[in-house]
Amino acid sequence: MIKIENLVKRFGDKVAVAGISFSVEEGEIVGFLGPNGAGKTTTMSMLTGYLSSTEGTAEINGINILDNPIEAKRQIGYLPEFPPLYLEMTVKEYLNFIYDLKSCKLNREKHLKEICDTVKITDVYNRVIRNLSKGYRQRVGIAQALVGNPKVIIFDEPTVGLDPKQIIEIRNLIKELGKNHTVILSTHILPEVQAVCDRIIIINKGKIVANEKTENIDELFSGTRRMCLKVCGPAKDILNTIRSVTGVAYAEILGNNDLDSTSFLVESTPGVDIRKMLFNAIVARGWTMIGFESMGANLEDIFVSVVDEKDESSGKKKKK
């Protein structure tokens, strides 16, 4: 559905995107991540036809975005970080304006009703956009992206500024849209990607540094294994014992759970399984382990690890 090959963008002597390639299959929801200045927004701008590429190609449903921009853009629904809303219009007026702007050929009344039902804005259809909440404005922005029933939908930071309830609603909406559309979600909110996306692409300094299915993303993490222990006994003595176990890279007290047990966060060095050694060390001191939970690596750990690893491989030292 989406195919990018050796895409390059230069601004004078600065290379913003350095020959990246990736594809997105029909029906996939893909998270596109990157730190500030990574080339993420530039890539999205080239993919949507807002910027021309210096080299390489970007195709939407087999249509080259530069060779046939109008037809390629018909395949795309785009929600930028700041939705392009006309605040003095009602929702009805605005969506009809977008319908005309896109020269949509679908049955106007039926199509707009289906969109409003999908994004749940039917109850504000006749209200002025200026008077809507941030959450509803975001939904109207998503609605305009759906006009014309595009095969590809691109979201740029769709939940910024929303409250927790609105964030969950928008995430659920994106999941629902993924059933009938190919979706690219560009965001800085890492848990959002884990909750919504089938695959994660990470870009750094204009290059793809990771491209994995969400369930396999832990395999990219070269850091430590994290676990939570709950032990009955004197907290400080237990902490010192945990830290003395070979293979423990870090340990700290998380807090008391009840009168006689304490939770500890423990991290191991890469490639070392410390579970048996931890258990034996604790039992040897006469203490009781009543809880053990593997925490794995979270997406923030993976993101930082992958980006820092690529920085180090390019000969640049991390800032302390």
C-alpha positions, 0 to 999 in steps of 0.5 A: 500500500505504501512503498518508500525506496531510498528516499533522500531530502537535502536542505542545502548541505544538511541531509534531513533524510538519508536514503530510507526505505520501508513499506506498509502493507494494506490494513497495517497500523504502523507507528513512526517514531523518532527524536526531535530532528530525526527526519520524521516530519520531513518524511511524512511531508514527502509521503503526503506530497507537501515536500518534494524529495531530493532522491528516491521514490514514495508510492501510495497504492502504486502511484508515485507521489511526484509523478501523479500528485493529485491522484496519489493524494486522493489515496491519503487522509492526513491529520496534521498535529494542528488540524486545519479547521475553520473555527467560524464554520459549523461542523456540517459546513466544514465537512461539506467544504472539505467534500467539495475541496476534495471533489468527492464523488461519493453520495454526499449525505450518506458519506458524511453521515457515515463519517460522523457516525464513525468518529462520533460527532453526530451530536455536534454536527450543527455546532460551531467548531470554535465552541467545541472541546479539544477532543471534539475538534480532534474528531472533526480533524479526523473526519476531514481526513476520512472524506473521500474514503482514502485508503491511507490515513496519516496521523501526526501527534493525534492525542496531543493536548487531550485529557486521559479519557479523550486519549483512550477514545482517540486510540480506540478510534484509530484501532477501529479505522485500522480495520478498513484503512492503512494507518501511519501514526507519527507520535512522541507518545511511546505507550500510544504506539504500543497500545495501537500499532502492529509495527514500529519504525524508528528513525534517527538522524535521517535513517531507519534504525528499527523496523519491527512488529510490536510484539517483537520489539523487545528483541531490539533491546540490548539493555537489562532485564528488569524484575520486581521482587517482593520480600519479607525482611529488613529492607536495607539488608535485603537490598544489600544482599540483592546488590551483592548477587553476581549479574545484578546491575542495579537494585533499588527499594520501590516501597513497602507493600504491607507491614513485613514485605518490601518491593525491590526493582532489580536489573540484570546485566545483558545475557545473565539470568539472575533469578536462581541466584537471587532466590538462593541468596534470599532464602540463605538469609532466612527471608521469604520471597512472596512475589516475583514479576518480570517487568521486561523492557518498556518501549521508552527503554527500547527507544533510547537504547536503539537511538543511543546505540546508533549514535555510538556506532557513528562515533558520537558519544552520548551526553552525560 
